[in-house]
Amino acid sequence: MSRQAFVTRFAPSPTGYLHRGHAFSALTAHEAARAAHGRFLLRIEDIDTARRRPEFIAAIAEDLAWLGLDWETPVRVQSEHFADYAAALASLQARGLVYRCFKTRAAVAKEIGRAPHGPASPYVGAPLQPDEEARLISQGLPYAWRLSLAAAERALGGLGALAFVEEGEGPVALDPARIGDPILARKDLGVAYHLAVVVDDAAQGVTHVIRGEDLREAAHVQRLLQALLVLPTPAYRHHPLILRPDGKRFAKRDAGETLRDLRAHGVTPQALRRDLGF
């Protein structure tokens, strides 16, 4: 395999310090790139401008270097690329594939709860009538831009041919029931996770997305966006999560379990790597 044939990334959000789970994910991607004689990228996903902190960005690099990882520079920082995301959103808007949704999270949750398939069903809505939409805009109410699954299906002539490759499983057919009408941007935030990730992966030439299995469902939405924006589709590998002794996921707020805490208590990177199976 050539050096350019395999490109993967680790993409943390700087809203807290990295913990064991992050270390496992970063090491999984880094070792995969090394085994394939490929490239390992670091991306800072800081579109949550209200919660990001400069000290967390600096700590990400410090923690990964302590683990023994290296990565290419310059590092892509999402907050420096809002224009890229706006252009992708504008493309979808021009084709009538997105609509403004003024419903609050509580209202959406209530509607999902009434859906025939129960609370696990994704939200599916519809554009408002122009006069009603104009009235709500004039009131300055917050809204989100949602992708219309129905409009996307019409634009692509159906979704039956869409799939993504999950390593170890093979092709996975796109499942519309897992998608609904996902949020792509908010009025007060230029972009949301799914759209930013798809644009970033294409811009960075990512060929393999290696991340936790908690993001497996996201692959369905992202594959659809890749088709609509005519972007390449990477292969996916969703690895198991590292869990606490009580069976719950590690969180950035877990005292004593961040990489900074472990380092302060004398844990060596070699010991942590062995503990995580590397």
Buried (B, 14 or more C-beta within 10 A) or exposed (E): EEEEEBBBBBBBBBBBBBBBBBBBBBBBBBBBBEEBEBBBBBBBBBBBEEEBEEEBBEBBBBBBEBBEBEBEEEBBBBBEBBEBBBEBBEBBBEEEBBBBBBBEEEEBEEBBEEBEEEEEBBBBBEBBEEEEBEEBBEEEEEBBBBBBBEBBBEBBEEBEEBBBBBBEEEEBEBEBEBBBBBBBBBBEBBBBBBBBBBBBBBEBEBBBBBBBEEBBBBBBBBBBBBBBBEBEBBBBBBBEBBEBEEEEEBEBEBEEBBBBBBBEEEEEBEEBBEBBEB
